[in-house]
Amino acid sequence: MKDPHDPVPLSALQHYLYCPRQCALIHVEHLWAENRATAEGRILHERAHSGEGETRPGVRIARGLPVSSQCHGLTGVCDVVEIHRDGRIVPVEYKRGKPKAHRADEVQLCAQAICLEEVFGIPEGGIPEGFLFYGKRQRRTIVPFDTDLRSLTLSIAGEVRHLILQGTTPAAQYDSKRCDPCSLMDLCQPKAMRLKRGAAAWFSSRISSPEAF
């Protein structure tokens, strides 16, 4: 994406909130690597998307539904969308792990709701909630699409658009909890970047010290 009018992928919002550098590696440099966690996540999504839509009492279920928002410049695919007889539209996003401390998954799901409102001609805020289904817990977690989450989602979408258009990958900042599980760890090399910065800082301090001469 280099044209400012190109839509931002919904997945990029999740990547950005997890780590801006990861987002840039994937969506600017177009790099990818898979580990066990991403493979399990991919399989979970494939299962969620597989099969045709189905109808259950009072609800129609759409799988792998492409969505977009021209108003906000977003595009992506919803894992599952429940279309209820009473008019309610409920997006359901599948994740392999468990609920997280950050809001990356919630923002991705909220962005789906924003797209769905435009697709179905529903007034803004007309989809009040959705669900995250976590594989480890094997149950749904409800996500209310309140004003704060919607504001955060659109703010992050703007930041991601700027990042991609700028075409610059942020410097690595090693964080064991975030970096060690990341499938892009070897491509990113945050530990090596930290060592380089440390060596550069030491060398700079030595050069600037009067005792060095």
N, C-alpha and C positions, 0 to 999 in steps of 0.2 A: 504494500500500500504506500504510494507516494503522492497520489492525487488527493488533495484535501477533501474531495467529495466522496472518496472511497469509504465504505462503511468499516467500522471497527469490529473485528470478530469478538463475539461474546466471551470466548475462552480467554482472550487477551486480558480482559478485566480481572479474571481470576489469577492469571499468571502475574499481572502487575502488582496486585495486592500482596501476593505471596513474596514476590521479589522483582523489582523493576528490571534488574539485570537479566533475570530469567526471561522476562517478557521480551526484552530486546533481542536476546539470543535467538528466541523462537520466531518472533514476528518481524525483526529487522534483519538479522543475519540468516534467518531461515535454517537454524541448526536444530537438531533433535537427536536424542539418544533415549533408549528405553531401558528401564530396570524392572525388577520384579513388581514394584508398586505400580508403575505406569502400565505394565502389561496386564496386571489384574484389573486396573481401572478401565483399560481399553476393552477388555473382555466383558466387564460389567456393562459398559455402555453399548457394546454390540448386542448383548442380550436384551437390554432395554429397548433398543431400536428394532430388534428382529421381529419378524411376523407382521402381519397386517393389523390395521386398527380393529378394534372389537367393540361390541356393544354389550353392556351389562345393564341390569335393571336401573333405570334412571340416569345412566351415564354412558357416553361414548368415549372411547379411549383412542387417542391418536399417538402413534409412536414415530420417533425420528422426524418431527415436524419442523421444516425449515421456516424461520421467521425473520423479520427485519423491521427496522423503523427508519423511514426516510427522514422523519423529523429530527431524530437524535443520531442518525448515522450509525446504526448498529445492525449486525447480521449474525445469524448462527442457527443452531438446531436445538430444539427442545427434546430431551429424552422421551418424556411422556407428557401429554396434555389431556386432562380430564375435562370433557365438555358435558356439564350436567344439564338435566332436563329443565331445571329452574333458571338456567341461563348462566350459572357460575362457570368460570373458566379457571382451572387450577393447574399450574405447571408443576411437574415433579422432576427433580434432577437427581441422578444417581451418582454416588461417590463411594469409593471402595473402603475408605477408612472410617473415621469417627468425627464428631463435631470438633471444630478447631477454635482456638482462642481468637484468631483474626476473623475478619468478615468476608474473606475472598469468595467462599461458596455462596454466601447470602447475596453478595453483590451480583454474581453471575446469574443467580436465580431471579433476582429482582429485574435485571436487564431483560430476561426472557419475558417477564410479565409486562414490561414497558413495550416490548415489541408486540406481544400478543394483543395488548389493548389497541394498538394501531391496526393490526391485521384484522381484528374482529370488529373494529369501529366502536370500541368501548371507551367511554370518557376516561380521562386520566384519573387514576386511583380506583377505577372500576374493578380491578382484580386486587382484592385486599390481602391475599396470602397465597403461599405455595408450600411445597414440601421438599425437604432434602432427605433422600433415602440413603443411609449409610450402611455399607456392606457388613462392617464389623458388628454393628448393633442390630442389623436386620429389622429396623423399624424406622418410621418416618419422624422427622423433626419439623415442626411447623415453623414457618418463617413469615411473620407479618410484614407486609410492604408499607411500613409507616413513612412519614415525611422524612425522617432522618436517613433511613436506608435509601429511599429514592434519591435524595439529594446527594448522598455519598456515591451512589451508582453513577449518576450523571456527571459528577465531578471527576470520578475516576475515568470515565469514558473520555472526557476532555483531556486528561493527563496522558492517557494511552495514545490518543490521536496525536498529541504534540510529540510524544516520544517517537512514534513511528515515522511521522513526517520529518522530524529532525534527523533521524537516521543515525543517532549516536547511542552506543551501548554504555550504560553507566559502569563505573569502576566496580570491581568486586569488593564486597565487604563480608569477610568470613563470619558466619554465625553457625555454630555446630548444629543447633536444632533445625535450622532452615536449610543449611547447605549439605549436611551429610546425607539426608534422605533424597536429595535432588538427583534426578537422572542425568542432569547436565553437569554434574560435579567435575568430571574429567575434562570437559570442554571449557568450563568456566575457570577452573583452577584458582579458586579464591585463596587457598593457603599460599600458593606461589606468589600471588599478587601482594599478599600481606607481607611476605618476606622481602619482596622487591621494594615495597614502600619503606619497610624498616631499614633496609640497607641504604636506600637513597637518603633517608632522613639522617642516618648516622654519618654518611659521607659528607652531606651538606653541612652538618654541625662541625665536623672536623675541619672542613675547608674554611668555614667562617671563624674558627677559633684562632686567636693570635698565637696560641701555642703550637699550631700546626706549621708555623713558618720559623 
